[in-house]
């Protein structure tokens, strides 16, 4: 029952989004769902590079069902390197989403499952380190030859003082390539960047967080949301409006729209 309620609420949010943008005539970016699983103390994993299974079977299946409701699934290259995920919907019936990798410096390995397993879709890779560098051009050609679609995006200076792909531009690029809805699944850097951006401009439409009743004390799911442009501002932090709570076996699933 809880899984069906979550699925229905996601579908309703997507339909409301479609109606809103149809009326306003401004839909340059897709519908974006931010989703991840964390421990009760806010950890994604024991430490960076060591995947930690937190979700129970029911919430894991729910996540795969949600994947079938989106055209694309986005992760950062750090997650790809650490977890080597399949990014498909093997635990649910329906279509697999298009894998999308945010990879500012184009360091994505060529040996990952997305390239080597027939059950995985070839990824879209979005980089932002400049296409004039000969080494980057050669890297792009290699990834293209493996079946990836590689696009350059604008960059921004992140709260950590480093250059990152501008996520709004990344969403615009994938929308231009036929992706109308995206699940952003992490890792920590992408989740933090999305929520930092959400303090200044809207592009996250829905948030689904699974909380496992486990203490890990490890890698934080979300880092500081303060940036050079928001540290002294009075802009409120992102907050879920009218959140809904569902229990799936031992896990708590929190779902809501950002206000």
Sine and cosine of phi, psi and omega as CSV:
sin_phi,cos_phi,sin_psi,cos_psi,sin_omega,cos_omega
0.00,0.00,-0.71,0.70,-0.02,-1.00
-0.89,0.45,-0.68,0.74,0.02,-1.00
-0.87,0.49,-0.68,0.74,0.01,-1.00
-0.90,0.43,-0.63,0.78,0.03,-1.00
-0.90,0.44,-0.68,0.73,0.01,-1.00
-0.89,0.45,-0.71,0.70,0.01,-1.00
-0.86,0.51,-0.69,0.72,-0.01,-1.00
-0.90,0.44,-0.66,0.75,-0.02,-1.00
-0.92,0.39,-0.60,0.80,0.06,-1.00
-0.91,0.41,-0.70,0.72,0.02,-1.00
-0.88,0.47,-0.65,0.76,0.03,-1.00
-0.90,0.44,-0.67,0.74,0.02,-1.00
-0.89,0.45,-0.65,0.76,0.03,-1.00
-0.91,0.42,-0.66,0.75,0.00,-1.00
-0.91,0.40,-0.65,0.76,0.06,-1.00
-0.88,0.47,-0.63,0.77,0.04,-1.00
-0.89,0.46,-0.71,0.70,-0.01,-1.00
-0.88,0.48,-0.67,0.74,0.00,-1.00
-0.92,0.40,-0.66,0.75,-0.01,-1.00
-0.87,0.49,-0.76,0.65,-0.06,-1.00
-0.97,0.26,-0.44,0.90,0.10,-1.00
-0.91,0.41,-0.63,0.77,0.00,-1.00
-0.95,0.31,-0.64,0.77,-0.07,-1.00
-1.00,0.08,-0.33,0.94,0.01,-1.00
0.94,0.33,0.39,0.92,-0.03,-1.00
-0.75,-0.66,0.99,-0.12,-0.04,-1.00
-0.67,-0.74,0.80,0.60,-0.06,-1.00
-0.97,0.24,-0.24,0.97,0.07,-1.00
-0.84,-0.54,0.39,-0.92,-0.04,-1.00
-0.96,0.27,0.12,-0.99,0.24,-0.97
-0.94,0.35,0.77,-0.64,-0.11,-0.99
-0.86,-0.51,0.85,-0.53,0.12,-0.99
-0.94,-0.33,0.83,-0.56,0.07,-1.00
-1.00,-0.10,0.86,-0.51,-0.07,-1.00
-0.61,-0.79,0.63,-0.78,0.04,-1.00
-0.27,-0.96,0.25,-0.97,0.07,-1.00
-0.92,-0.40,0.66,-0.75,0.00,-1.00
-0.65,-0.76,0.29,-0.96,0.12,-0.99
-0.97,0.23,0.13,-0.99,-0.02,-1.00
-0.92,0.40,-0.34,0.94,0.05,-1.00
-0.99,-0.16,0.24,0.97,0.13,-0.99
1.00,0.10,0.40,0.92,0.00,-1.00
-0.99,-0.17,0.58,-0.81,0.12,-0.99
-1.00,0.01,-0.54,0.84,-0.09,-1.00
-0.34,-0.94,0.17,-0.99,0.05,-1.00
-0.87,0.49,-0.72,0.69,0.08,-1.00
-0.34,-0.94,0.24,-0.97,-0.01,-1.00
-0.87,0.50,0.73,-0.68,0.02,-1.00
1.00,0.02,-0.02,1.00,0.03,-1.00
-0.84,-0.55,1.00,-0.03,-0.02,-1.00
-0.83,0.56,0.66,-0.75,-0.02,-1.00
-0.78,-0.62,0.87,-0.50,0.00,-1.00
-0.97,0.26,0.89,-0.46,-0.03,-1.00
-0.93,-0.36,-0.66,0.75,-0.07,-1.00
-0.95,0.32,0.58,-0.82,0.15,-0.99
-0.98,0.18,0.12,-0.99,-0.05,-1.00
-0.83,0.55,-0.65,0.76,-0.06,-1.00
-0.93,0.37,-0.70,0.71,-0.01,-1.00
-0.96,0.29,-0.49,0.87,0.10,-1.00
-0.90,0.44,-0.70,0.71,0.05,-1.00
-0.89,0.46,-0.65,0.76,0.03,-1.00
-0.85,0.53,-0.67,0.75,0.03,-1.00
-0.88,0.48,-0.65,0.76,0.01,-1.00
-0.93,0.36,-0.58,0.82,0.10,-1.00
-0.89,0.47,-0.69,0.73,0.03,-1.00
-0.89,0.45,-0.56,0.83,0.05,-1.00
-0.87,0.50,-0.60,0.80,-0.01,-1.00
-0.94,0.35,-0.27,0.96,-0.01,-1.00
-1.00,0.00,0.02,1.00,-0.01,-1.00
-0.82,-0.57,0.50,-0.86,0.05,-1.00
-0.97,0.24,-0.52,0.85,-0.09,-1.00
-0.72,-0.70,0.41,-0.91,0.08,-1.00
-0.75,-0.66,0.83,-0.55,-0.14,-0.99
-0.92,-0.38,0.72,-0.70,0.12,-0.99
-0.66,-0.75,0.25,-0.97,0.10,-1.00
-1.00,0.05,0.34,-0.94,-0.04,-1.00
-0.90,0.43,-0.45,0.90,0.06,-1.00
-0.88,0.47,-0.65,0.76,0.07,-1.00
-0.91,0.41,-0.64,0.77,0.02,-1.00
-0.88,0.48,-0.71,0.71,-0.02,-1.00
-0.93,0.37,-0.66,0.75,-0.08,-1.00
-0.97,0.24,-0.65,0.76,-0.16,-0.99
-0.96,-0.30,-0.36,0.93,-0.09,-1.00
0.74,0.68,0.84,0.54,-0.10,-0.99
-0.97,0.24,0.41,-0.91,0.07,-1.00
-0.99,0.13,-0.49,0.87,0.03,-1.00
0.82,0.57,0.62,0.78,0.07,-1.00
-0.88,-0.47,-0.11,-0.99,-0.04,-1.00
-0.89,-0.45,0.76,0.66,-0.14,-0.99
-0.91,0.41,-0.34,0.94,-0.02,-1.00
-1.00,-0.06,0.09,1.00,-0.04,-1.00
-0.65,-0.76,0.31,-0.95,0.09,-1.00
-1.00,0.04,0.68,-0.73,0.00,-1.00
0.70,-0.71,-0.03,-1.00,-0.07,-1.00
-0.99,0.16,0.53,-0.85,0.11,-0.99
-0.97,0.26,0.62,-0.79,0.10,-1.00
-0.97,0.24,0.32,-0.95,0.07,-1.00
-0.98,0.21,0.88,-0.48,0.06,-1.00
-0.92,0.40,0.68,-0.73,0.01,-1.00
-0.75,-0.67,0.80,-0.61,-0.05,-1.00
-0.90,-0.44,0.81,-0.59,0.15,-0.99
-1.00,0.05,0.90,-0.44,-0.16,-0.99
-0.62,-0.78,0.98,0.19,-0.15,-0.99
-0.77,0.63,-0.71,0.71,-0.11,-0.99
-0.98,-0.22,0.21,0.98,0.08,-1.00
0.81,0.59,0.86,0.50,-0.01,-1.00
-0.93,-0.37,0.21,0.98,-0.05,-1.00
-0.84,0.54,0.80,-0.60,0.02,-1.00
-0.91,0.41,0.45,-0.89,0.01,-1.00
-1.00,-0.04,-0.03,1.00,-0.07,-1.00
-0.97,-0.24,0.16,0.99,-0.05,-1.00
-0.96,0.30,0.30,-0.95,-0.02,-1.00
-0.84,0.54,-0.56,0.83,-0.04,-1.00
-0.88,0.47,-0.35,0.94,0.06,-1.00
-0.98,-0.22,-0.45,0.89,-0.18,-0.98
-0.97,-0.24,-0.30,0.96,-0.05,-1.00
-0.96,-0.28,0.74,-0.67,-0.04,-1.00
-0.93,0.36,-0.34,0.94,0.00,-1.00
-0.99,0.13,-0.04,1.00,-0.02,-1.00
-0.95,-0.31,0.56,-0.83,0.09,-1.00
-0.99,0.15,0.59,-0.81,0.09,-1.00
-0.93,0.36,0.62,-0.79,-0.16,-0.99
-1.00,0.07,0.38,-0.93,0.35,-0.94
-1.00,0.01,0.75,-0.66,0.00,-1.00
-0.87,-0.49,0.78,-0.62,-0.04,-1.00
-0.91,-0.42,0.89,-0.46,-0.03,-1.00
-0.87,-0.49,0.15,-0.99,-0.06,-1.00
-0.47,-0.88,0.38,0.93,-0.10,-0.99
-0.99,-0.10,0.10,0.99,0.03,-1.00
0.98,-0.19,0.80,-0.59,-0.07,-1.00
-1.00,-0.04,0.10,1.00,-0.03,-1.00
-1.00,0.05,-0.27,0.96,0.01,-1.00
-0.95,0.30,0.78,-0.63,-0.07,-1.00
-0.89,0.45,-0.61,0.80,0.01,-1.00
-0.91,0.41,-0.62,0.79,0.03,-1.00
-0.92,0.38,-0.66,0.75,0.03,-1.00
-0.88,0.48,-0.65,0.76,0.03,-1.00
-0.92,0.40,-0.65,0.76,0.04,-1.00
-0.89,0.46,-0.67,0.74,0.02,-1.00
-0.88,0.47,-0.67,0.74,0.01,-1.00
-0.89,0.46,-0.64,0.77,0.02,-1.00
-0.89,0.45,-0.71,0.70,-0.01,-1.00
-0.93,0.38,-0.62,0.78,0.07,-1.00
-0.86,0.51,-0.68,0.74,-0.04,-1.00
-0.91,0.42,-0.43,0.90,0.02,-1.00
-0.99,0.11,-0.07,1.00,0.04,-1.00
0.96,-0.28,-0.02,1.00,0.04,-1.00
-0.96,0.26,0.42,-0.91,0.18,-0.98
-0.94,-0.34,0.90,-0.44,-0.16,-0.99
-0.92,-0.39,0.80,-0.59,-0.04,-1.00
-0.77,-0.64,0.62,-0.78,0.08,-1.00
-1.00,0.02,0.67,-0.75,0.00,-1.00
-0.84,-0.54,0.26,-0.97,0.13,-0.99
-0.91,0.41,0.32,-0.95,0.01,-1.00
-0.85,-0.53,0.33,-0.94,0.07,-1.00
-0.68,-0.74,0.34,-0.94,0.09,-1.00
-1.00,0.04,0.87,-0.49,-0.06,-1.00
-0.99,0.17,0.13,-0.99,0.02,-1.00
-0.90,0.44,-0.32,0.95,0.03,-1.00
-1.00,0.03,0.08,1.00,0.02,-1.00
0.99,0.14,0.09,1.00,-0.01,-1.00
-0.95,-0.33,0.36,-0.93,0.02,-1.00
-0.98,0.18,0.70,-0.71,0.02,-1.00
-0.72,-0.70,0.36,-0.93,0.16,-0.99
-0.87,0.50,0.72,-0.69,0.10,-1.00
-0.94,0.34,0.93,-0.36,-0.13,-0.99
-0.90,0.44,-0.59,0.81,0.02,-1.00
-0.90,0.44,-0.64,0.77,0.06,-1.00
-0.92,0.39,-0.60,0.80,0.05,-1.00
-0.88,0.48,-0.69,0.72,0.04,-1.00
-0.89,0.45,-0.62,0.78,0.02,-1.00
-0.89,0.45,-0.67,0.75,-0.01,-1.00
-0.89,0.45,-0.71,0.70,-0.02,-1.00
-0.94,0.35,-0.53,0.85,0.07,-1.00
-0.89,0.45,-0.64,0.77,0.03,-1.00
-0.91,0.41,-0.33,0.95,0.01,-1.00
-0.97,-0.26,0.47,0.88,0.20,-0.98
1.00,0.02,0.15,0.99,-0.01,-1.00
-0.99,-0.13,0.92,-0.40,-0.07,-1.00
-0.98,-0.20,-0.18,0.98,0.04,-1.00
-0.49,-0.87,0.66,-0.75,-0.10,-1.00
-0.73,-0.68,0.67,-0.74,0.25,-0.97
-0.98,-0.18,0.86,-0.51,0.10,-0.99
-1.00,-0.08,0.89,-0.45,-0.12,-0.99
-0.93,-0.36,0.07,1.00,0.04,-1.00
0.88,-0.47,-0.12,-0.99,0.16,0.99
-1.00,0.06,-0.52,-0.85,-0.13,-0.99
-0.84,0.55,-0.67,0.75,-0.04,-1.00
-0.90,0.44,-0.69,0.73,-0.01,-1.00
-0.94,0.35,-0.67,0.74,0.03,-1.00
-0.86,0.50,-0.71,0.70,0.00,-1.00
-0.90,0.44,-0.70,0.72,0.00,-1.00
-0.88,0.48,-0.68,0.73,0.02,-1.00
-0.87,0.49,-0.70,0.71,-0.04,-1.00
-0.96,0.27,-0.51,0.86,0.13,-0.99
-0.88,0.47,-0.71,0.70,0.03,-1.00
-0.89,0.46,-0.57,0.82,-0.05,-1.00
-0.93,0.37,-0.29,0.96,0.08,-1.00
-0.97,0.25,-0.25,0.97,-0.09,-1.00
-0.89,-0.46,-0.53,0.85,-0.04,-1.00
-0.44,-0.90,0.50,-0.86,-0.10,-1.00
-1.00,0.09,0.80,-0.60,0.29,-0.96
-0.44,-0.90,0.01,1.00,0.12,-0.99
-0.99,-0.16,0.85,-0.53,-0.09,-1.00
-0.99,-0.10,-0.48,0.87,-0.09,-1.00
-0.50,-0.87,0.56,-0.83,0.06,-1.00
-0.81,-0.59,0.76,-0.65,0.07,-1.00
-0.78,-0.63,0.93,-0.37,-0.03,-1.00
-0.89,-0.46,0.80,-0.59,0.09,-1.00
-0.99,-0.16,0.81,-0.58,-0.02,-1.00
-0.93,-0.38,0.89,-0.46,0.03,-1.00
-1.00,0.01,0.61,-0.80,-0.04,-1.00
-0.98,0.19,0.82,0.58,-0.08,-1.00
-0.73,-0.68,0.65,-0.76,0.11,-0.99
-0.99,-0.14,0.78,-0.63,-0.06,-1.00
-0.88,-0.48,-0.66,0.75,-0.01,-1.00
0.90,0.43,0.60,0.80,-0.09,-1.00
-0.88,-0.47,-0.70,-0.72,-0.05,-1.00
-0.92,0.40,0.84,-0.55,-0.04,-1.00
-0.93,0.38,0.64,-0.77,0.03,-1.00
-0.91,0.40,-0.65,0.76,-0.05,-1.00
-0.74,-0.67,0.76,-0.65,0.06,-1.00
-1.00,0.04,-0.23,-0.97,0.00,-1.00
-0.88,0.48,0.69,-0.73,0.02,-1.00
-1.00,-0.07,0.01,1.00,0.04,-1.00
-0.97,0.22,0.70,-0.71,0.06,-1.00
-0.79,-0.61,0.18,-0.98,0.04,-1.00
-0.81,0.58,-0.50,0.86,-0.05,-1.00
-1.00,0.02,-0.23,0.97,-0.03,-1.00
-0.90,-0.43,-0.17,0.99,-0.10,-1.00
-0.86,0.51,-0.61,0.79,-0.04,-1.00
-0.97,-0.26,0.10,1.00,-0.06,-1.00
-1.00,0.06,0.24,-0.97,0.04,-1.00
-0.98,-0.20,0.17,0.99,0.01,-1.00
-0.87,0.49,0.80,-0.60,-0.01,-1.00
-0.94,0.35,0.43,-0.90,0.06,-1.00
-0.94,0.33,0.43,-0.90,0.01,-1.00
-0.84,0.54,0.64,-0.76,-0.05,-1.00
-0.61,-0.79,0.66,-0.75,0.04,-1.00
-0.97,0.26,0.74,-0.68,0.05,-1.00
-0.99,-0.12,0.76,-0.64,0.03,-1.00
0.77,0.64,0.82,0.58,-0.03,-1.00
-0.90,0.44,0.49,-0.87,0.06,-1.00
-0.86,-0.51,0.55,-0.83,-0.11,-0.99
-0.84,-0.54,0.73,-0.69,-0.01,-1.00
-0.72,-0.69,0.62,-0.79,0.07,-1.00
-0.96,-0.27,0.85,-0.53,0.08,-1.00
-0.90,-0.44,0.97,-0.24,-0.13,-0.99
0.81,0.59,-0.90,-0.44,-0.04,-1.00
-1.00,-0.09,-0.08,1.00,-0.07,-1.00
-1.00,-0.09,0.49,-0.87,0.11,-0.99
-0.95,-0.30,0.79,-0.61,0.03,-1.00
-0.94,-0.35,0.83,-0.56,0.00,-1.00
-0.94,-0.35,0.79,-0.62,-0.08,-1.00
-0.75,-0.66,0.71,-0.70,0.04,-1.00
-0.12,-0.99,0.19,-0.98,0.05,-1.00
-0.99,-0.16,0.56,-0.83,0.00,-1.00
-0.97,0.23,0.69,-0.72,0.06,-1.00
-0.92,-0.39,0.00,0.00,0.00,0.00
